[in-house]
């Protein structure tokens, strides 16, 4: 590492095998995790030593009739994501760093009356035997500063571990530690583990069941995450990025906001 880099500019490092192994270990470990929800094949855990703002959540769902490769494709395929991720406002890839790392933008709808959040993250992926891993964390990109209508949130570590359970079933772990920037009311934190998280996992599962049919009609051979030569993103240098530190962002206090009764929103209906 360059010792000359000023401490305020935190250099970014592209995850290596050790980072992927550590992430996998966290997904599989039971130590220090408490189950908060366990129903219909979905489990949600929280960390025991959880601080008030930066909650670490882990989820697991067993996906019958879905191959591990299919699930991996679904999580990578941004054009398909627009079909199933109804909380998403926008997502796009900014540029590639290596054959298995890129930088992207994602914005999502928060439950009213909270402000919507957005992220700029570096994402890396690795197929490893019967496992597939995708991990990300927030970075700063000079051309994508925080925007005025969004609160720029920080992913300290978010990722997926997909494990094949034979030919036509797999298990998905999703682990996330996000600083939402701001003091969130307790009801939000509870609602995430009891309602939002399990629903999101089931939504991914449903999306996987429909993906093979959808992909047949939409560029069936285009999978740049598997075939790097298909990747047309501009190259960016890791030197242009810095680690997104939470303390450099606006901190907003939404802790006193009370939950609004959801209006009858067709998007939230089970499809």
C-alpha positions in Angstrom: 0.0 0.0 0.0 1.1 3.6 -0.6 2.1 5.0 2.8 2.0 8.4 1.2 -1.8 8.4 0.9 -3.3 10.8 3.3 -5.4 9.2 6.0 -8.4 11.2 4.9 -8.3 9.5 1.5 -8.8 5.9 2.5 -7.4 3.7 -0.2 -9.7 1.0 -1.6 -8.6 -2.6 -1.8 -10.2 -5.1 -4.2 -11.3 -8.2 -2.2 -9.0 -11.2 -2.4 -9.5 -14.9 -1.5 -9.1 -14.2 2.2 -11.9 -11.6 2.2 -14.2 -14.1 0.4 -13.3 -16.9 2.9 -14.0 -14.6 5.9 -17.3 -13.6 4.4 -18.3 -17.2 3.8 -17.3 -18.0 7.4 -19.6 -15.2 8.8 -22.5 -16.6 6.7 -22.1 -20.1 8.0 -21.2 -19.3 11.6 -23.8 -19.4 14.4 -21.6 -17.7 17.0 -22.9 -14.4 18.2 -26.1 -14.4 16.1 -29.6 -14.5 17.4 -32.5 -15.7 15.2 -35.2 -13.0 15.1 -37.5 -14.6 12.5 -37.9 -18.2 11.3 -40.8 -19.1 9.1 -41.5 -20.8 5.8 -37.9 -21.6 5.0 -36.6 -18.1 5.8 -34.4 -17.3 8.8 -33.2 -13.8 9.8 -30.5 -13.3 12.5 -29.1 -10.2 14.1 -25.7 -9.8 15.8 -25.8 -9.9 19.6 -23.5 -7.0 20.3 -25.5 -4.9 17.9 -25.0 -1.1 18.2 -28.0 1.1 17.8 -27.3 2.4 14.2 -25.3 -0.1 12.3 -27.2 -3.3 12.5 -25.7 -6.5 11.1 -28.4 -8.7 9.6 -28.1 -12.2 8.1 -30.7 -14.1 6.2 -31.0 -17.5 4.8 -33.5 -19.1 2.4 -33.6 -22.6 0.9 -34.6 -22.4 -2.7 -36.2 -25.6 -4.1 -36.2 -26.0 -7.9 -33.6 -23.4 -8.4 -30.0 -24.2 -9.5 -27.2 -22.3 -7.7 -26.1 -21.0 -11.1 -29.5 -19.5 -11.8 -29.6 -17.7 -8.5 -26.1 -16.3 -9.2 -27.3 -15.0 -12.6 -30.3 -13.4 -11.1 -28.3 -11.5 -8.6 -25.9 -10.2 -11.3 -28.4 -9.4 -14.0 -29.2 -5.7 -13.6 -31.7 -5.6 -16.5 -33.7 -8.4 -14.8 -33.5 -6.7 -11.4 -35.7 -3.9 -12.7 -38.4 -6.5 -13.2 -38.5 -8.0 -9.6 -36.9 -5.5 -7.2 -39.8 -3.2 -6.6 -38.0 -1.3 -3.8 -35.3 -0.3 -6.3 -35.6 3.2 -7.9 -32.5 2.9 -10.1 -29.4 0.8 -10.7 -26.5 1.0 -13.2 -23.0 -0.1 -13.5 -20.4 2.7 -13.5 -17.2 0.9 -14.6 -15.1 -2.3 -14.3 -12.0 -2.6 -12.1 -11.0 -6.2 -12.9 -12.6 -9.3 -14.5 -14.5 -9.9 -11.3 -14.9 -6.5 -9.7 -16.9 -3.4 -10.7 -18.5 -0.2 -9.3 -22.2 0.5 -9.5 -25.0 2.8 -8.3 -28.2 1.7 -6.6 -31.0 3.7 -5.1 -34.0 2.3 -3.1 -37.3 3.4 -1.7 -37.5 3.6 2.0 -40.8 3.2 3.9 -42.6 6.5 4.2 -42.0 9.0 5.8 -38.2 8.3 5.6 -36.0 9.8 2.9 -34.9 7.4 0.1 -31.3 6.1 0.2 -28.7 5.5 -2.4 -25.3 3.8 -2.6 -22.2 3.7 -4.7 -20.5 0.4 -4.2 -17.6 -1.7 -5.3 -18.8 -5.3 -6.0 -16.7 -8.4 -6.5 -17.7 -11.9 -7.2 -16.2 -15.4 -7.1 -17.5 -18.8 -8.2 -15.8 -21.3 -5.8 -16.6 -25.0 -6.5 -20.2 -25.4 -5.6 -20.4 -22.0 -4.0 -20.9 -18.6 -5.5 -20.1 -15.4 -3.6 -20.8 -11.7 -4.3 -19.7 -9.0 -1.9 -19.8 -5.3 -1.9 -18.9 -2.2 0.1 -19.3 1.5 -0.4 -16.8 3.6 -2.2 -16.5 7.2 -3.3 -16.4 7.9 -7.0 -15.6 11.5 -8.0 -18.3 11.6 -10.7 -21.1 10.3 -8.4 -21.2 12.5 -5.3 -24.3 12.4 -3.0 -27.5 13.8 -4.5 -29.8 16.3 -2.9 -33.0 14.1 -2.9 -31.3 11.1 -1.4 -29.5 10.2 1.8 -26.2 8.5 0.7 -26.0 5.4 2.9 -22.9 3.3 3.5 -22.6 -0.4 2.9 -19.8 -1.5 5.3 -20.2 -5.1 4.0 -23.0 -6.6 2.1 -23.0 -9.9 0.2 -24.5 -13.2 -0.9 -23.3 -16.7 -0.5 -25.1 -19.3 -2.7 -24.5 -23.0 -1.9 -25.6 -25.7 -4.3 -27.7 -28.5 -2.6 -27.5 -31.0 -5.4 -28.6 -30.5 -9.0 -31.8 -28.5 -8.5 -31.8 -26.8 -5.2 -29.6 -24.2 -3.4 -29.3 -22.2 -0.2 -28.9 -18.4 -0.3 -27.3 -16.5 2.6 -27.5 -12.7 2.5 -25.5 -10.8 5.0 -25.6 -7.0 5.3 -24.2 -4.3 7.5 -25.3 -0.9 6.3 -25.1 2.5 7.9 -28.3 4.2 6.9 -26.9 7.6 7.9 -29.2 8.9 10.5 -30.9 7.8 13.7 -33.7 5.6 12.6 -36.7 5.0 14.7 -37.0 1.6 16.5 -40.0 0.6 14.4 -37.9 0.7 11.2 -35.2 -1.6 12.7 -37.9 -4.1 13.9 -39.8 -3.9 10.6 -36.7 -4.7 8.6 -35.9 -8.0 10.5 -39.6 -9.1 10.8 -41.1 -8.0 7.5 -38.8 -6.3 5.0 -36.0 -8.9 5.0 -38.0 -12.1 4.8 -40.2 -10.6 2.1 -37.1 -9.6 0.1 -35.7 -13.1 0.3 -38.9 -14.6 -0.9 -39.0 -12.1 -3.7 -35.5 -13.2 -4.9 -36.7 -16.8 -4.8 -39.7 -16.1 -6.9 -37.6 -14.1 -9.3 -35.3 -17.1 -9.7 -38.2 -19.4 -10.6 -39.2 -17.1 -13.5 -35.7 -16.2 -14.7 -34.9 -19.0 -17.1 -38.0 -18.3 -19.1 -37.3 -14.5 -19.1 -33.6 -14.9 -20.0 -34.5 -17.1 -23.0 -36.2 -14.0 -24.5 -33.7 -11.4 -23.4 -30.1 -11.8 -24.7 -29.9 -15.4 -23.5 -26.1 -15.6 -24.2 -25.2 -12.3 -22.5 -23.6 -13.0 -19.1 -20.7 -10.6 -18.7 -20.3 -11.8 -15.1 -19.3 -15.2 -16.5 -17.8 -14.1 -19.8 -15.6 -11.1 -19.1 -15.0 -10.5 -22.8 -18.7 -9.5 -23.0 -18.1 -6.7 -20.5 -18.4 -3.3 -22.3 -18.1 -1.1 -19.2 -15.4 1.5 -19.2 -12.3 0.6 -17.2 -11.8 2.5 -14.0 -8.7 2.5 -11.8 -8.9 1.6 -8.1 -6.7 4.7 -7.5 -9.7 6.9 -8.5 -11.8 5.5 -5.7 -11.6 6.1 -2.0 -13.4 4.3 0.8 -16.7 5.9 1.6 -16.4 6.8 5.3 -19.7 7.4 7.1 -18.4 10.3 9.0 -18.0 12.4 5.9 -21.7 12.2 5.1 -24.6 14.2 6.3 -26.3 12.6 9.3 -30.0 13.1 9.6 -32.3 12.4 12.5 -35.4 10.5 11.6 -35.8 8.8 15.0 -38.9 10.6 15.9 -40.9 9.8 12.7 -43.8 7.5 13.3 -44.8 4.7 11.0 -47.4 5.7 8.4 -50.1 3.2 7.7 -49.2 1.8 4.2 -51.7 3.0 1.6 -53.0 0.2 -0.5 -50.1 0.0 -2.8 -50.3 -2.5 -5.7 -46.5 -2.8 -5.8 -46.4 -4.4 -2.4 -49.1 -7.0 -3.2 -47.8 -10.5 -3.5 -47.5 -11.3 -7.2 
